[in-house]
Amino acid sequence: MDLPSQIQTRLDALGVRAADVEERFVRGSGAGGQKINKTSSTVWLQHRPTGIEARCQRERSQAANREIAWAELVAKLETRVRAAAQVRRDAFEQARRRNRPTSYGQKQRKRPTDDLTVGH
């Protein structure tokens, strides 16, 4: 089964291969009576390298649940990539602030305390 083009585009942008995702169709759970207990319309996806999972049983249709589950999985992967990028940016910014030279104002604020300690 092929993925919708927009989901495939998002996967390509992340550098994730669809072959790395395990896809299973399982029986649903919860309210819904006999129908939910007999049919395997629930879709369960797992991205093997990261262990991220997505599961969907919202719709009666397996195809609709599959598309929703793929969209959720891609969203979770994008969130993970964004978080990693933010950590790198924060580390760079922290190093930049730590290594910048002392400003004139900071030197002026420091000076009175230095004069008091020298005089004693």
VMD Tcl script that builds the backbone (N, CA, C; Angstrom):
set m [mol new atoms 360]
animate dup $m
set s [atomselect $m all]
$s set {name element resname resid chain x y z} {
  {N N MET 1 A 0.849 -1.192 0.000}
  {CA C MET 1 A 0.000 0.000 0.000}
  {C C MET 1 A 0.884 1.240 0.000}
  {N N ASP 2 A 0.518 2.174 -0.820}
  {CA C ASP 2 A 1.273 3.417 -0.917}
  {C C ASP 2 A 0.778 4.427 0.112}
  {N N LEU 3 A 1.687 5.293 0.506}
  {CA C LEU 3 A 1.339 6.361 1.440}
  {C C LEU 3 A 0.844 7.571 0.668}
  {N N PRO 4 A 0.003 8.392 1.290}
  {CA C PRO 4 A -0.391 9.645 0.647}
  {C C PRO 4 A 0.843 10.507 0.365}
  {N N SER 5 A 0.789 11.275 -0.702}
  {CA C SER 5 A 1.965 12.039 -1.141}
  {C C SER 5 A 2.441 13.040 -0.095}
  {N N GLN 6 A 1.515 13.685 0.617}
  {CA C GLN 6 A 1.940 14.679 1.614}
  {C C GLN 6 A 2.686 14.012 2.770}
  {N N ILE 7 A 2.272 12.823 3.173}
  {CA C ILE 7 A 2.971 12.108 4.245}
  {C C ILE 7 A 4.334 11.635 3.750}
  {N N GLN 8 A 4.393 11.147 2.527}
  {CA C GLN 8 A 5.663 10.705 1.945}
  {C C GLN 8 A 6.640 11.875 1.832}
  {N N THR 9 A 6.144 13.048 1.474}
  {CA C THR 9 A 6.980 14.244 1.374}
  {C C THR 9 A 7.550 14.610 2.739}
  {N N ARG 10 A 6.711 14.546 3.774}
  {CA C ARG 10 A 7.172 14.866 5.126}
  {C C ARG 10 A 8.207 13.846 5.611}
  {N N LEU 11 A 7.998 12.571 5.286}
  {CA C LEU 11 A 8.974 11.544 5.660}
  {C C LEU 11 A 10.306 11.782 4.961}
  {N N ASP 12 A 10.244 12.138 3.670}
  {CA C ASP 12 A 11.473 12.416 2.918}
  {C C ASP 12 A 12.219 13.607 3.517}
  {N N ALA 13 A 11.491 14.630 3.926}
  {CA C ALA 13 A 12.117 15.813 4.524}
  {C C ALA 13 A 12.831 15.456 5.829}
  {N N LEU 14 A 12.287 14.483 6.568}
  {CA C LEU 14 A 12.905 14.058 7.827}
  {C C LEU 14 A 14.037 13.058 7.601}
  {N N GLY 15 A 14.079 12.489 6.413}
  {CA C GLY 15 A 15.084 11.469 6.132}
  {C C GLY 15 A 14.703 10.113 6.699}
  {N N VAL 16 A 13.410 9.874 6.848}
  {CA C VAL 16 A 12.907 8.622 7.399}
  {C C VAL 16 A 12.387 7.755 6.258}
  {N N ARG 17 A 12.781 6.500 6.270}
  {CA C ARG 17 A 12.291 5.573 5.246}
  {C C ARG 17 A 11.040 4.874 5.768}
  {N N ALA 18 A 10.079 4.677 4.898}
  {CA C ALA 18 A 8.850 3.978 5.285}
  {C C ALA 18 A 9.151 2.534 5.656}
  {N N ALA 19 A 10.233 1.974 5.123}
  {CA C ALA 19 A 10.613 0.597 5.435}
  {C C ALA 19 A 11.062 0.448 6.895}
  {N N ASP 20 A 11.448 1.541 7.538}
  {CA C ASP 20 A 11.860 1.505 8.945}
  {C C ASP 20 A 10.672 1.482 9.893}
  {N N VAL 21 A 9.478 1.576 9.343}
  {CA C VAL 21 A 8.264 1.636 10.167}
  {C C VAL 21 A 7.548 0.294 10.091}
  {N N GLU 22 A 7.294 -0.274 11.263}
  {CA C GLU 22 A 6.527 -1.518 11.337}
  {C C GLU 22 A 5.046 -1.148 11.410}
  {N N GLU 23 A 4.255 -1.785 10.572}
  {CA C GLU 23 A 2.833 -1.463 10.487}
  {C C GLU 23 A 2.029 -2.727 10.760}
  {N N ARG 24 A 1.098 -2.636 11.723}
  {CA C ARG 24 A 0.250 -3.782 12.050}
  {C C ARG 24 A -1.200 -3.334 12.117}
  {N N PHE 25 A -2.065 -4.250 11.746}
  {CA C PHE 25 A -3.501 -4.014 11.854}
  {C C PHE 25 A -4.017 -4.953 12.933}
  {N N VAL 26 A -4.538 -4.378 14.003}
  {CA C VAL 26 A -4.955 -5.166 15.163}
  {C C VAL 26 A -6.412 -4.894 15.484}
  {N N ARG 27 A -6.972 -5.733 16.324}
  {CA C ARG 27 A -8.349 -5.530 16.757}
  {C C ARG 27 A -8.408 -4.369 17.726}
  {N N GLY 28 A -9.490 -3.645 17.645}
  {CA C GLY 28 A -9.654 -2.490 18.509}
  {C C GLY 28 A -10.082 -2.884 19.902}
  {N N SER 29 A -10.213 -1.883 20.749}
  {CA C SER 29 A -10.663 -2.116 22.118}
  {C C SER 29 A -11.597 -0.985 22.516}
  {N N GLY 30 A -12.313 -1.195 23.580}
  {CA C GLY 30 A -13.200 -0.161 24.077}
  {C C GLY 30 A -14.609 -0.310 23.547}
  {N N ALA 31 A -15.367 0.767 23.644}
  {CA C ALA 31 A -16.772 0.759 23.244}
  {C C ALA 31 A -16.893 0.548 21.748}
  {N N GLY 32 A -17.986 -0.075 21.333}
  {CA C GLY 32 A -18.221 -0.304 19.917}
  {C C GLY 32 A -18.889 -1.641 19.652}
  {N N GLY 33 A -18.979 -2.479 20.663}
  {CA C GLY 33 A -19.690 -3.736 20.529}
  {C C GLY 33 A -18.950 -4.767 19.704}
  {N N GLN 34 A -19.736 -5.678 19.096}
  {CA C GLN 34 A -19.156 -6.783 18.346}
  {C C GLN 34 A -18.265 -6.323 17.207}
  {N N LYS 35 A -18.667 -5.293 16.513}
  {CA C LYS 35 A -17.948 -4.850 15.325}
  {C C LYS 35 A -16.483 -4.536 15.654}
  {N N ILE 36 A -16.254 -3.801 16.730}
  {CA C ILE 36 A -14.893 -3.399 17.095}
  {C C ILE 36 A -14.076 -4.624 17.525}
  {N N ASN 37 A -14.732 -5.624 18.104}
  {CA C ASN 37 A -14.039 -6.807 18.590}
  {C C ASN 37 A -13.721 -7.802 17.477}
  {N N LYS 38 A -14.423 -7.729 16.365}
  {CA C LYS 38 A -14.246 -8.702 15.283}
  {C C LYS 38 A -13.312 -8.234 14.176}
  {N N THR 39 A -13.260 -6.949 13.927}
  {CA C THR 39 A -12.484 -6.450 12.789}
  {C C THR 39 A -11.142 -5.889 13.236}
  {N N SER 40 A -10.168 -5.973 12.360}
  {CA C SER 40 A -8.831 -5.434 12.644}
  {C C SER 40 A -8.683 -4.083 11.958}
  {N N SER 41 A -9.438 -3.111 12.436}
  {CA C SER 41 A -9.397 -1.793 11.807}
  {C C SER 41 A -8.441 -0.841 12.520}
  {N N THR 42 A -7.932 -1.233 13.673}
  {CA C THR 42 A -6.980 -0.402 14.390}
  {C C THR 42 A -5.608 -0.528 13.737}
  {N N VAL 43 A -4.942 0.601 13.540}
  {CA C VAL 43 A -3.624 0.607 12.913}
  {C C VAL 43 A -2.591 0.976 13.977}
  {N N TRP 44 A -1.531 0.180 14.056}
  {CA C TRP 44 A -0.445 0.416 15.005}
  {C C TRP 44 A 0.851 0.540 14.210}
  {N N LEU 45 A 1.548 1.656 14.392}
  {CA C LEU 45 A 2.806 1.914 13.694}
  {C C LEU 45 A 3.918 2.109 14.710}
  {N N GLN 46 A 5.112 1.609 14.378}
  {CA C GLN 46 A 6.275 1.832 15.232}
  {C C GLN 46 A 7.482 2.115 14.351}
  {N N HIS 47 A 8.142 3.242 14.617}
  {CA C HIS 47 A 9.390 3.562 13.926}
  {C C HIS 47 A 10.495 2.844 14.690}
  {N N ARG 48 A 11.048 1.802 14.082}
  {CA C ARG 48 A 11.988 0.925 14.776}
  {C C ARG 48 A 13.224 1.643 15.318}
  {N N PRO 49 A 13.895 2.513 14.545}
  {CA C PRO 49 A 15.117 3.144 15.078}
  {C C PRO 49 A 14.894 3.993 16.335}
  {N N THR 50 A 13.761 4.676 16.439}
  {CA C THR 50 A 13.520 5.550 17.594}
  {C C THR 50 A 12.571 4.946 18.613}
  {N N GLY 51 A 11.768 3.968 18.210}
  {CA C GLY 51 A 10.796 3.367 19.119}
  {C C GLY 51 A 9.516 4.179 19.258}
  {N N ILE 52 A 9.352 5.218 18.465}
  {CA C ILE 52 A 8.148 6.048 18.531}
  {C C ILE 52 A 6.980 5.275 17.938}
  {N N GLU 53 A 5.833 5.323 18.632}
  {CA C GLU 53 A 4.652 4.583 18.203}
  {C C GLU 53 A 3.482 5.515 17.953}
  {N N ALA 54 A 2.592 5.068 17.065}
  {CA C ALA 54 A 1.330 5.767 16.824}
  {C C ALA 54 A 0.262 4.701 16.633}
  {N N ARG 55 A -0.903 4.925 17.221}
  {CA C ARG 55 A -1.997 3.960 17.145}
  {C C ARG 55 A -3.281 4.725 16.901}
  {N N CYS 56 A -4.115 4.209 16.013}
  {CA C CYS 56 A -5.353 4.908 15.697}
  {C C CYS 56 A -6.492 3.917 15.490}
  {N N GLN 57 A -7.619 4.184 16.132}
  {CA C GLN 57 A -8.835 3.408 15.924}
  {C C GLN 57 A -10.053 4.328 15.900}
  {N N ARG 58 A -9.840 5.591 15.526}
  {CA C ARG 58 A -10.918 6.582 15.524}
  {C C ARG 58 A -12.044 6.274 14.558}
  {N N GLU 59 A -11.662 5.841 13.359}
  {CA C GLU 59 A -12.646 5.628 12.292}
  {C C GLU 59 A -12.991 4.149 12.167}
  {N N ARG 60 A -14.070 3.867 11.449}
  {CA C ARG 60 A -14.448 2.478 11.186}
  {C C ARG 60 A -13.598 1.888 10.064}
  {N N SER 61 A -13.085 2.750 9.222}
  {CA C SER 61 A -12.323 2.315 8.054}
  {C C SER 61 A -10.848 2.130 8.403}
  {N N GLN 62 A -10.303 0.984 7.997}
  {CA C GLN 62 A -8.889 0.718 8.219}
  {C C GLN 62 A -8.022 1.708 7.443}
  {N N ALA 63 A -8.433 2.043 6.226}
  {CA C ALA 63 A -7.657 2.972 5.392}
  {C C ALA 63 A -7.599 4.361 6.032}
  {N N ALA 64 A -8.728 4.826 6.566}
  {CA C ALA 64 A -8.753 6.142 7.217}
  {C C ALA 64 A -7.881 6.124 8.474}
  {N N ASN 65 A -7.980 5.062 9.254}
  {CA C ASN 65 A -7.151 4.939 10.460}
  {C C ASN 65 A -5.670 4.885 10.104}
  {N N ARG 66 A -5.351 4.236 9.002}
  {CA C ARG 66 A -3.963 4.127 8.566}
  {C C ARG 66 A -3.394 5.505 8.240}
  {N N GLU 67 A -4.154 6.298 7.519}
  {CA C GLU 67 A -3.690 7.633 7.151}
  {C C GLU 67 A -3.513 8.510 8.390}
  {N N ILE 68 A -4.451 8.436 9.315}
  {CA C ILE 68 A -4.364 9.225 10.548}
  {C C ILE 68 A -3.152 8.789 11.371}
  {N N ALA 69 A -2.939 7.475 11.475}
  {CA C ALA 69 A -1.801 6.964 12.256}
  {C C ALA 69 A -0.474 7.411 11.644}
  {N N TRP 70 A -0.359 7.361 10.319}
  {CA C TRP 70 A 0.871 7.822 9.657}
  {C C TRP 70 A 1.086 9.310 9.919}
  {N N ALA 71 A 0.027 10.102 9.848}
  {CA C ALA 71 A 0.146 11.544 10.106}
  {C C ALA 71 A 0.607 11.796 11.543}
  {N N GLU 72 A 0.068 11.040 12.488}
  {CA C GLU 72 A 0.476 11.193 13.893}
  {C C GLU 72 A 1.943 10.796 14.085}
  {N N LEU 73 A 2.347 9.702 13.444}
  {CA C LEU 73 A 3.731 9.249 13.563}
  {C C LEU 73 A 4.696 10.296 13.007}
  {N N VAL 74 A 4.377 10.837 11.844}
  {CA C VAL 74 A 5.231 11.856 11.235}
  {C C VAL 74 A 5.290 13.103 12.132}
  {N N ALA 75 A 4.164 13.482 12.720}
  {CA C ALA 75 A 4.143 14.650 13.611}
  {C C ALA 75 A 5.041 14.414 14.830}
  {N N LYS 76 A 4.989 13.211 15.387}
  {CA C LYS 76 A 5.844 12.892 16.538}
  {C C LYS 76 A 7.328 12.918 16.148}
  {N N LEU 77 A 7.643 12.399 14.969}
  {CA C LEU 77 A 9.035 12.426 14.502}
  {C C LEU 77 A 9.505 13.857 14.264}
  {N N GLU 78 A 8.639 14.701 13.683}
  {CA C GLU 78 A 8.996 16.105 13.457}
  {C C GLU 78 A 9.221 16.828 14.774}
  {N N THR 79 A 8.396 16.540 15.775}
  {CA C THR 79 A 8.565 17.151 17.096}
  {C C THR 79 A 9.910 16.761 17.699}
  {N N ARG 80 A 10.274 15.502 17.533}
  {CA C ARG 80 A 11.559 15.026 18.063}
  {C C ARG 80 A 12.730 15.731 17.377}
  {N N VAL 81 A 12.652 15.900 16.059}
  {CA C VAL 81 A 13.718 16.577 15.307}
  {C C VAL 81 A 13.810 18.040 15.726}
  {N N ARG 82 A 12.645 18.695 15.878}
  {CA C ARG 82 A 12.638 20.105 16.300}
  {C C ARG 82 A 13.232 20.270 17.690}
  {N N ALA 83 A 12.920 19.353 18.600}
  {CA C ALA 83 A 13.446 19.424 19.965}
  {C C ALA 83 A 14.969 19.261 19.966}
  {N N ALA 84 A 15.476 18.344 19.151}
  {CA C ALA 84 A 16.926 18.139 19.068}
  {C C ALA 84 A 17.613 19.388 18.514}
  {N N ALA 85 A 17.006 20.001 17.508}
  {CA C ALA 85 A 17.574 21.230 16.938}
  {C C ALA 85 A 17.566 22.354 17.973}
  {N N GLN 86 A 16.509 22.433 18.770}
  {CA C GLN 86 A 16.417 23.472 19.805}
  {C C GLN 86 A 17.495 23.267 20.865}
  {N N VAL 87 A 17.768 22.040 21.235}
  {CA C VAL 87 A 18.829 21.750 22.210}
  {C C VAL 87 A 20.182 22.204 21.666}
  {N N ARG 88 A 20.439 21.937 20.381}
  {CA C ARG 88 A 21.705 22.370 19.774}
  {C C ARG 88 A 21.802 23.898 19.760}
  {N N ARG 89 A 20.699 24.571 19.399}
  {CA C ARG 89 A 20.701 26.042 19.379}
  {C C ARG 89 A 20.929 26.609 20.773}
  {N N ASP 90 A 20.274 26.015 21.786}
  {CA C ASP 90 A 20.439 26.491 23.158}
  {C C ASP 90 A 21.876 26.323 23.637}
  {N N ALA 91 A 22.499 25.191 23.315}
  {CA C ALA 91 A 23.887 24.957 23.723}
  {C C ALA 91 A 24.821 25.965 23.054}
  {N N PHE 92 A 24.598 26.237 21.766}
  {CA C PHE 92 A 25.415 27.211 21.051}
  {C C PHE 92 A 25.244 28.596 21.660}
  {N N GLU 93 A 23.997 28.973 21.932}
  {CA C GLU 93 A 23.716 30.297 22.498}
  {C C GLU 93 A 24.322 30.435 23.887}
  {N N GLN 94 A 24.252 29.378 24.683}
  {CA C GLN 94 A 24.830 29.410 26.024}
  {C C GLN 94 A 26.354 29.589 25.940}
  {N N ALA 95 A 27.003 28.880 25.033}
  {CA C ALA 95 A 28.450 29.017 24.862}
  {C C ALA 95 A 28.798 30.416 24.366}
  {N N ARG 96 A 27.978 30.969 23.472}
  {CA C ARG 96 A 28.224 32.314 22.956}
  {C C ARG 96 A 28.142 33.348 24.084}
  {N N ARG 97 A 27.131 33.222 24.943}
  {CA C ARG 97 A 26.999 34.172 26.054}
  {C C ARG 97 A 28.127 34.011 27.073}
  {N N ARG 98 A 28.540 32.771 27.301}
  {CA C ARG 98 A 29.592 32.504 28.290}
  {C C ARG 98 A 30.937 33.061 27.833}
  {N N ASN 99 A 31.197 33.042 26.525}
  {CA C ASN 99 A 32.509 33.421 26.002}
  {C C ASN 99 A 32.603 34.868 25.520}
  {N N ARG 100 A 31.514 35.610 25.585}
  {CA C ARG 100 A 31.585 36.988 25.092}
  {C C ARG 100 A 32.356 37.851 26.092}
  {N N PRO 101 A 32.962 38.926 25.592}
  {CA C PRO 101 A 33.739 39.791 26.486}
  {C C PRO 101 A 32.821 40.581 27.431}
  {N N THR 102 A 33.387 40.999 28.546}
  {CA C THR 102 A 32.645 41.785 29.526}
  {C C THR 102 A 32.356 43.170 28.956}
  {N N SER 103 A 31.108 43.609 29.068}
  {CA C SER 103 A 30.725 44.912 28.521}
  {C C SER 103 A 31.190 46.036 29.447}
  {N N TYR 104 A 31.172 47.247 28.912}
  {CA C TYR 104 A 31.576 48.425 29.681}
  {C C TYR 104 A 30.701 48.571 30.922}
  {N N GLY 105 A 29.408 48.395 30.771}
  {CA C GLY 105 A 28.482 48.524 31.905}
  {C C GLY 105 A 28.756 47.489 32.984}
  {N N GLN 106 A 29.053 46.276 32.582}
  {CA C GLN 106 A 29.368 45.240 33.557}
  {C C GLN 106 A 30.652 45.579 34.316}
  {N N LYS 107 A 31.633 46.131 33.599}
  {CA C LYS 107 A 32.884 46.521 34.252}
  {C C LYS 107 A 32.637 47.630 35.263}
  {N N GLN 108 A 31.763 48.582 34.905}
  {CA C GLN 108 A 31.461 49.684 35.814}
  {C C GLN 108 A 30.734 49.185 37.059}
  {N N ARG 109 A 29.840 48.238 36.895}
  {CA C ARG 109 A 29.107 47.703 38.048}
  {C C ARG 109 A 30.019 46.869 38.944}
  {N N LYS 110 A 31.009 46.258 38.382}
  {CA C LYS 110 A 31.936 45.442 39.143}
  {C C LYS 110 A 32.948 46.281 39.927}
  {N N ARG 111 A 33.330 47.408 39.390}
  {CA C ARG 111 A 34.416 48.207 39.931}
  {C C ARG 111 A 34.232 48.608 41.397}
  {N N PRO 112 A 33.088 49.116 41.862}
  {CA C PRO 112 A 32.974 49.540 43.271}
  {C C PRO 112 A 33.246 48.399 44.252}
  {N N THR 113 A 32.825 47.195 43.976}
  {CA C THR 113 A 33.075 46.086 44.895}
  {C C THR 113 A 34.557 45.722 44.894}
  {N N ASP 114 A 35.234 45.867 43.770}
  {CA C ASP 114 A 36.662 45.572 43.705}
  {C C ASP 114 A 37.440 46.592 44.543}
  {N N ASP 115 A 37.041 47.869 44.514}
  {CA C ASP 115 A 37.736 48.911 45.269}
  {C C ASP 115 A 37.609 48.686 46.766}
  {N N LEU 116 A 36.463 48.182 47.222}
  {CA C LEU 116 A 36.280 47.949 48.654}
  {C C LEU 116 A 37.134 46.813 49.169}
  {N N THR 117 A 37.297 45.798 48.383}
  {CA C THR 117 A 38.079 44.652 48.857}
  {C C THR 117 A 39.575 44.964 48.870}
  {N N VAL 118 A 40.045 45.844 47.981}
  {CA C VAL 118 A 41.469 46.170 47.899}
  {C C VAL 118 A 41.880 47.034 49.096}
  {N N GLY 119 A 41.008 47.909 49.571}
  {CA C GLY 119 A 41.334 48.841 50.631}
  {C C GLY 119 A 41.518 48.208 51.991}
  {N N HIS 120 A 41.036 47.052 52.230}
  {CA C HIS 120 A 41.101 46.431 53.552}
  {C C HIS 120 A 42.361 45.698 53.782}
}
mol reanalyze $m
mol bondsrecalc $m
mol representation Tube
mol addrep $m
